[in-house]
Amino acid sequence: MLPLVALVGRPNVGKSTLFNAFTRTRDALVHDQPGVTRDRNYGVCRLDEDHPFLVVDTGGIAGEEEGLAGATARQARAAAAEADLILFVVDAREGPMDDEILSWLRKLARPTLLLINKIDGMNEDTVRSEFARYGFSEMLTVSAAHRQGLDDLLDEVVERLPEEGTTETLDTDPNRIRIAFVGRPNVGKSTLVNRLLGEERMIASEVPGTTRDSIAVDMERDGREYRLIDTAGLRRKARVEEVVEKFSVIKTLQAIEQCQVAVLMLDASEGVTDQDASVLGAVLDAGRALVVAINKWDGLTDYQREQAEALVSRKLGFVPWAEVVRISAKHGSGLRELFRCIHAAHASATHEFSTSEVNKALETAYETNPPPAIRGHVSKLRYVHPGGSNPPTFIVHGTRLKDLPESYKRYLENFFRKRFKLVGTPVQFIFREGVNPYEGKKNVLTERQLKRKRRLIKHVKGK
């Protein structure tokens, strides 16, 4: 286990910028607008190869205890309570305005280092004198945006950290199922993740757009390991106006690309909306396995449930292979069925096929229902081989495949689904025609062939 460093401070003092500098990533959203970060975001700092450590980015503590600001502050306090070292980040340009946070940190009695950020262009001695009343024996000055002073900060952090920590890091186990929870804002994604983890790991609120970043958390359930990715709600492009929300959309799309199974969450009381269709389109474009979870099912009457069933069946008819499960993230009902569908979709999406079995399937499909004749010619399907997984991809070789009707391609897809019992995953077919080696080449006759041709023409005309 790696030691943990928590970045704590007021909003907009540069914690997320420092987190990205430590981890050499862009995992944390960075913007001049205060309050962008809300949930805890963990990463690994490997700048010192011999002494790696965990870094947790937290939301700013604004002194409020109600609403989103209060929930963000509770997340920051939870991160600080489990940290081996706290970096108390302050803004050099605004001066000492963090007395309440300092008082709380002293009561917490955890190893704390004062970090004065945004020092670029300022006199360091003057800034240090302003923060001297905080009573820290050592103060470090940095500019996270310009990477000024980070080497000295890294040396100081490594020196103060213990050899072993108490916090587990995100591992790279390939057997861990990566699940992304996607959907519109306020459909219950964070509530579901908290229910699965058994703790308030994500900020869940009735305010749409509470989650702004994509947060990954590892979990073990019934002997299997998972990585849960809570994402920001996706809206239609025309309604995305704020710059921060645009960054959130990018992070959500990246999470979809990196996951193995996407759980599309719908609000049972609202059915399938245009925004849900846009989210579903992003999942299909990425080719990821899909499970549709209808949340807030417990609050509906029998009539409302019938209407919701009919609406989902009608509007999601173009993805009949996706399994639909009814859940209640708040009360935890339907979670066993949800994981059964996730396991089935994951197994189908990552199944490795052999060339012989897919060729037998293609031969059976061709003999059962040959392609129709187009302009007097019939497409020939000669052989097929696997082209990858997640989604399952099959590469078909033959002739005149450009004339193969879309209806026959759908027939092949449905045949393979039924043959190999593929559920919850898209199936991709790639058709490749054989190259004619004589295409574009002119047959040049030899002198002997030309004489023979003339004699033959002369003979025919003589008759």
N, C-alpha and C positions, 0 to 999 in steps of 0.2 A: 504494500500500500504506500502511496506517495503522500508526503506532507502537503498541507493545504494552506494557501495564501488567499485571504479574502480582501477584496477592494471595497472599502466602505467610505462614504462621504455624502455630501449634499448633491442634489441634481446638477448635472452639467459642469462637473469639475474635471472630467476627462478620464473617468474610470474605464469606460468601454474602449477608448483609444489606447489606454495603457494595457488593457486585456489583449487587444489585437497585437500590440507590440510584443507582449510576452509570448503569445502563442504563435506568432507569425501567421496569423489567419485574418479573415474578415468575418469571423463568426458573430461578432457583436455589432449591432447596428450603431452607427455613429452619426450624430446630427447636432447642430447648434441648439435645437429645441430641447428644453429641459424635460426630463421625465420620459425619455425614449425607452430606456431599459426598465423593465418591471420584474421579470422573473429572474431567478438565479441561472447563470450560464457558466458551465464548467469547461475548462480547457487545460491542456498540459503545456507547460513551459519546458522546452528542451534547449534553451540557449546555452546552458551549461550541461554538456553531454553527460558528465559524471554525476550531476546532482539535479535530475528532473524533479519538478514539483507541480502540483495542481494549482490552478488559479480559478477563482470564482468571481465573476462580475455580478454586481448587485445593483439594484435600483437606488436612486437617490433618496436619502432620508430627509423629508421636508418638514418634519415636526408635526405633521398631522396624523391622527389616529383613525380617521374615518374614511370610507370610500376607497378608491384605488390607491391614494397616497398612503393610507394606513396599511393596506395589504402589501404594498411594495416595501414599506418600512419593516413589516414583520418578516418578509422574505430576507431582507438584508440582515436583520438581527439573527435569524436562524443560521445564515451562512457564517456570520462572525462567531457565533457560539461554538461552531464545530471546527473553526480554523485553528491551525497551529501558529499562524502569524497573521496579524491584521495590518494592512497598509491603510492608514488614515489619510485619505487624499483630500487636499484642500486647494483652493484656487489662489494663486499668488496675486492675481490682478484685483480680486475682490477683498483681500485681507482676511483677518480672523473673524469669521462669522459663524463658527461651528461650535459654540460653547455647549449647546445641548447635546450634540453628538459626543463631544469630548467627555462630558459628565457621565453619559451612558457607558462609554468605553472604559472609563475608570472603574465603574461598578462591575463591569464584566470581568475585569482582571485577567485579560488575555494579553500575551506579548503583542505590543503595538509599536509601529514605526510611523512617524509623521512624515508624509510625503507632500512636498509643496510642488504643485504642477503649474504649467504655463509660465515658466520662468524666462522664456526666451524674450530678449530685448529689455530685461529688467536688471537692476543691480541686486545681486544675490545677498550681499551683506545687509542691505536695507530691508529686503523681504524677510530674512532670518530674524532681524531685530523685531519686526512686527509680530511674528509668531512665537517669539521667545516667551511670552506670558503663558503659553500653553504648558510650559514646564517640562518639555522633552529634552533629554540630555543630548540627543542627536537628531538633526533634521536633514533630510535629503531633498535636494532641489532637482527637478527634472522638467523636461518639455517632451511629453509623450508624443505629441504630433510631429516633432522634429527629431525624435530619438536622441535628445540631448540628456546626458547624465544617466542613461539606462545601464551602462556597464557598471558604474559604481553602485547603482541600486541593486543590480543582480548579485554583485559580490556581497553586499550587505544582507540581502535576503537569504542567500545560500548559507552564510555564516550563522544566521540566527535560527535556521530551521533544523529540526531534528532529523536523524537519518531515516526514520520510518514515521509515516503518518497513520491516521486512523480512517481515512476516507478512500473508498475504492474509486478507481478511475474507469473511464469508458475503455473497454478492451476492443481488440480487433478480431475476436473469435468469429470465423466464417459461419459457424453453426448457429449463431445468434440471429434470430429472425428480426429484421428491421421493419417496423410498422409505423407508418405515418398517418396521423389522424387529420383529415382535411375536410373542408366544408365552408359554408358561409359563416360570417361572424355570428356569435351567440347561439350556436346550435349545441353546445355542451362538450366541446373537445377537451378543454382543460378540466372540466368536472369529471369526465370519464378517466382521464389520466390520473387524476388525484384518487379516484375510487380504486383504480387498479393498483396504485402504489400504496394505498392505505394511509396517506398523509397529504397535507396541503402543500404539495410540491409546486403547483402552478397556481397563479392567481386566477380564481374563477369569479366572475362578476356578471350581473345582468346587463352591464354596459357593453354594447357591441364594440369590437375592436380592442378588447382588453389585452389580448396576447398580440405582441408586435414582432416577436422574434421566434425562430424555430429552436425549441429546446429539446435536447435528446437526453433520455434517462434510461439506464439499464435496469432490468427487472428479471426476477426468476419466479416462475409460477408452475407448480406441478412438475418440477424437475426439468423444465425447459427454460432456456434463456431468451430474453427479448430485449430489443432496444425500442423504446417508445419515443416517438417524435411528435411533440405538440406543435402545431403550426398556427400561424395567423390566419384569420378568416379571409377568404378570397371574395372579392366583389368584381362586378363588371368593370372593364377598363374605363368606361365613360364616367363611372362614379368614383374612381380613384383619383383624388386631387392632391392630398398632402404628399410631400416628398418622402416622409417617413413611411407612409402606407405603401408607396411604390417600392421601397426597399423591402418591406415586409412581404410583398407579393413575390419578389425575386427570391427571398429566402424560402418561401413556401414551395416555389417551383423547384428549387434546388433540393429541398427535402423529398419531394416526390421522385426526383431523378435518383436519389440515393437509397430510397427504401426498396423493399421487396414486395410488400403488401400495403396498399393504400386503403384505409377505411374511410369511405365517404359517409359523413354523418348528415342526416336530414332531420329537420324538425317535423315531428309527426303532425303538429297542429297546422303547419303551413304547406305540407306536401312538397312536391318537386317544383322549384321556381327556376327562373332563367339563370339566376346566380349559381344554383346547383348544377345546371347544365354546363356552365363555363368551367366549374371546378372539375366536373366529370371529364370534360374535354381535355383538360390538362393531364389527367391521369391516363387517358387513352393515348394521348400524344406521346407520353413517356413509355407506354407499353407495359405498365405495371399491373400486377394482380390486384383485383378489386373486390372489396366486400362492402355492401351497402348496409349501414346501420341506421335504422329509424329510431331516433331518440325521443324521449318524453312520451313514450307509448302508454305509460301508466296513467296519464291524466286524461285519457280519451274515453268517451262512451262507446258502446258497441256500434252505434250508427257511425260515429266519427271514424272508428277503426275501419269499418267497411269502406267508407269513402276514401280514406287514406290508402288502403290496399288497392282499390281500383285506380286511383290516380298514379301511384307508383308503378303499377303494372302497365298502364297505358304510356306514361312518359319515359319509362326506362325499358321499353320493349326492344330497343336497338342494342341492348346489352343483356340478352337473355341468359348468358353464361354467368353473370354475377349473382351470387347468392345474397339474399336479403334477410336480415335478422332484426327483430324488434327488441329494443333495450330500454332501460332507464338508467342513465348514468348517475342520477342522484341517489337512487335506491339500490342500484347494483343488480337489478334483474336482467336476465338474458345474457349475462357475460359468458357463461359456459358455452352457450350456443354460438356466441360471437367468436370465441377462440377456436371452436370446432371449424367454423367457416374459414378463419384465418389459416389454420393448419392445412385445410384442404386446398385453398388457393395457393399457399406457399409450396406445397408438395407438387402441384400441377405446374406451377411457373418454373420451378427449379429442377424438374425431372430431366434426367439425361437419357436420350434415346440412342439406340444403336441403328446403324445404317440398314441392317438386314430387316429389322422389324418395321421401319418406316417404308421400306421398299415393298414389303409384303402388303402393307396397308394401302399403298398407292396402286399396286397391281389389283387388289380386290376392288378398290373403288373404281378403277378404270373398267374392269370387266363387268361390274354391276351396272354401271351407268357411263358409257363412253361419251366423250364430248360430241356436241352436235356438229354437223358439217356447215362451214361458213364459206360461201361462194365456191362450193364444190370441193372444198378441202377440209380435212379433219386434223385437228391438233394432235400431235403425238407426245405422250408423256413417257419418257424413256426410263428415267430413274430419279430418285430423290435421296437427299442425305440431310442430317441435322445441321442447322446453321447457328445454333446458340440457344440459350435459355433466358428466361425472365425478360421478354416473353419467349415461349417456345417458337423457334423459327425453323422452317423447312424450306430447303432450296430444291426446286424441281427443274430438271433439265429435259429438254425435248425440242421439237420443231413446231413452227407456226404457233408459238405460245402467245404472240401478240394478239391473235384472233380469238383467244380463249374467252368466252363470255364471262361476265361478272357472276352470273348465276351459277356457273360451273365452279368458279373459285369458291363461292360460298358453300357449294355442295361438298367440295373437298375439305373445307374447314370444319363443317359439321360432321363429316364422316370421321375425320381424325379425332375430333372431340369425343365422339361416341366410342370410337375404337379404343382410345387410350384413357378414357374417363377423365378428361380435362375439365375442371370446373374453376371458376373464379379468375381466369386468366385469359387475356387475348391470345390469339394464335396468328402467327405471321407466315405467309407464303411468299417466297421470292421465285419468280419464274425466269429462267435463263435459257435462251436459245443457243444451239450449237452454231459455231462460226463456219461458214462455207469457205473452204480454203481457196476456191477458184473465183470467188466474188471479186469483180472489178478487173480480172485478168483476161487478156485477149489471147485466143489460141492461134499462134503464129505457125503456118504450115511450112514445111521444108520444101525445097525445090522438087524433090521426087514426088511429094504429096500433091504439089500443084500440077505436075505433068499428069499424074494419074487422074486428078479431078477434071482436067481438060479433056482427056480421052473419054472419060465417062460421060461428060456433057455432050461431046461430039457423037458418041454412040447413041445416046438417047435421042438427040435431034435427028440423027440419020433414020431411026425407026419411025 
